[in-house]
Amino acid sequence: MSWARDEVLFEAQFAALGMKAVQNRVFRERPNRSPDEVWQATVDLVRSLVGDGLAILGYRTEQGLVWQESAEQVLDRLQTSQVTVVEETAVDLPWLHLTEAGKRAAQAVPIDDGSEVPDHHVRQWDWRFADAAAALLAYGTIDWIELGQIHWRVSQVSPAEPLDVIQRRALELIADLVRGGLAQLGSFNSDALGFFPWDCSLDEALDRIRAVYVDKFDDTAGWDWFCLLDLTRQGMTLARAIEAQAAP
């Protein structure tokens, strides 16, 4: 099993996964490959999941997923596609939907995804940290969490606080989610077609964020999407548990 295959299985158990999302995980596993090699590896991964009876391919419509051609036809067409064309016509790409066997395989994927050992020290906060964290975890089940979203969620639970306090709390929240093994910190990478983790210490990453988010706060466009949080499997599992508890 590869990290990308495990990651695709784990994430696809919650919702259908697009080809760009699969390609992002393949790139992150071995980022030194050429775009063509990444795309071919992406198609090979999808082909193996379909061939093992773990997934089917369909197209998203207003009526839901539909199957217009056989999986082999789709995969053969994708195999010969040029990467640049594929990237520009994502709307025409199929989505990966797990079968019942695939869902069982996904449930067997380890929650520990190989990231750093989380810091389990329980901290006491003097603000509504848990409410902001829960909101971000829920958001993270459907998209990467941009810095602007983090700032907004913290400001929502800190309505009477000055800007410097909101900024400090936002940085505390980022640090705690990462230290707790619930999220990875990174940014958008065009080669990865999405999130790619930063290769630096958490302290260094926070300094980078502080330089644009605190020192140049008036330049909203400069920090709004400066960094992203991507939920780990542990973070996704916790987020789903929180959502289940909140459901009526």
N, C-alpha and C positions, 0 to 999 in steps of 0.2 A: 504494500500500500504506500502511496505517495502522500505528501502533505496536501497537495492540490486535490487529489481524488477524495481524501477524507473531508477536506473543507467543502468541496462541492456537495458531497453526500449530506454532510451535516446541515448546510444551509438550505439545500433544496427540500428538506423534510418539512420546512415551514411554509414555503411558497415556491412556485415555479421560478427557475433561475434562467436568466438570459445568457446568450452566448458571450456577450461582452463581460459579464460577471465571471463566467467560467474562464475566459481568457485572462482576466485580471489575476485570478488565483494561480493559473499556470505560469504567468510572467513572474509573479512574486516568488514562486518556488525556485526558479532559475532565471534571474533577470539578465544574465549575460548572453542569452541566446538572441539571434536575429529575429526581427518581426515575423519573417516567414516561418522560422523554426518554432516560434511560440504559437503561431496560428495552427501549424500542422500538429503540434503536440496537443493543442486544444481540441481539434477535431478527433484526434486519436483517443483522447480521454473520453469524449462524449460517445464515440463509437464503442469503446469498451464497456461503458455503463449500459448502453442500449443492448449490446451483444450479450451481456451478462444478465439481462432481464431486470435490471435495476431501475431503468428509466425509459421513458418514451419521449418523442419530440412532437411539438405542436406549435401552432401559431396563435398569438393572442388576438382576440377579436372582442367586440362588445358582448358577444354571447359566451365568452370564455375561450378556453383553448380548443382549437380545431385541428384536425389532421387531414391535410390536403394531398399528401403523397407519402409513400413509404419512407421509413427512417433511412434505409439504404440509399434511396434516391436523394434525400436531403443531404446526407453525409457525403455522398459522392460529389454533389454539386458544391458543397462547402470545401471539400478537399482541394478542388481546383480553383477556388476563388482567390483573387488577389486580395491581400490584406487591406490595402488602401480602399478598395471597393467595398469590402465587408464593413470597414469602419464607417464609411459614409452612408451605408444603407442598412443600419442596425434595425430599422423598423421592419425589414423583410427577413430578419434572422429568426430561427426557431427558438423555442423555450424548452428547457429541460424540466420534465415532470416525473417525479419518482413513482414507481409502481409500489405495490404493497411489499414486495421483496426488497425494493430499494429503501423503503421506510424502515424496514427491520434492520437493514444493513446500516442505515444512518444512526439508528439508536445504539448500535454497537460501536460507533466511532468514539474514541476516548474524548472526554471533555477537556482534558489537559492537552492543549494543542502544541506543546513544546516551547511555549513562551517562558519568560522568566518566572521563577517561583514567586507567587504573590505574597505581599506583606499582609498578614492576617491581624496585625495589631489593630484593635478597635479604638477608634478615636472619638472623642466627645466634641461636638461642634456647638458653637453658640449662635448658630443660625439654621435655617431650614434646609440643611445640606441634603438630607434624605429625600425631600420632595424634589429638589432640583436634579439629584442623581437619578431618581426613578423616572422623571420625565425624559431625561436624556437617554436612559437605557431603552425606554419605549420607542423613542425616535430612532435609536440606533438599530432597531429590528427591521427598519424599512429603508434606511439610507445611512451613508457616512455622516458623522456629526461635525459640522463646520464650527469654527470658533464663534462666528456670529450667533449661531444657535445656542451655544454654551452661554455666551454673554446674556442673551435674551432670557434664557431659563433662570439664570441666577438673578437677573434684575426683577423677574416676576415674583420671586420669593423674598426680595430685598427692596420693597417699594420705597422705603423712606431713607435708604442709605445713599451716601454720596458715591460718586463714580469710583474713587480709589478703593473703597470697600468692596464694591461689586467686582472690580478687576481682581483684587486680591482673592476674593472668594471663587471667582472663575478659575484662577490658576490653581487654587487649592483643590477644586473639584477635578480638574484635569489630572493633577498629580495623584490624587487618591484613586481615581478609576484605573490609572495605569499601574500604580503600585499594587493595587488589589488584584491585578491580573484580569480585569474586566474589559480593558480596552487597550489598543495599540495607538500610538501617536505617530502621525505622518502627514502627508500632504498629497494633493492630486499630482499624478505623474502621467503625462500624455502617452508615454510608451506603454505604461501599464493599463491604459484606458481607465484610470481611476486611482484608488488609494494605493500608496506605497509607503511602508514604514520608514521612519527616519533611523539612520544608523548612528545614533549618538546616545549619550547618557540622558536620563530624565532631567537632570539639573541643567545640562547644556540645552536641551530642547526648551525648557521653561525660559531660559535666558533669551533664546531666539524669539519666542513668542512675546516675551515682555518688551523686547526692543521695538516691536511694531504695534502691539496691542496697548501698551501703557505709554511708551515714549512718543508714539505717533498716533494717538487715539483718534485725532480729528480726521485722519486719512482712513475713513471707514473701508474704502475699497482696498486699501493695502493690508488690512488685517482680517476682514470678514471671512475670507476663505483661505487665510494664510496656512492654517493647519486643520487636520481632520482627526477625529477619533473613529476607529474601526473596532466594533465589539469582537472580543475573542469568543471562543465557544463557551467559556465560563460566563462571560458577560451576556451572551445571547440566552443561555440557559436561565440565568437569573432574571433577565428581562421578561422572558416568557412566563416565568413563575409569578412575577409581579403582575403581569397582565391577567393571568388566570385568577389571581386573588381579587383583582379589581373588577372582574366581570360580574354582572348581576346574576 
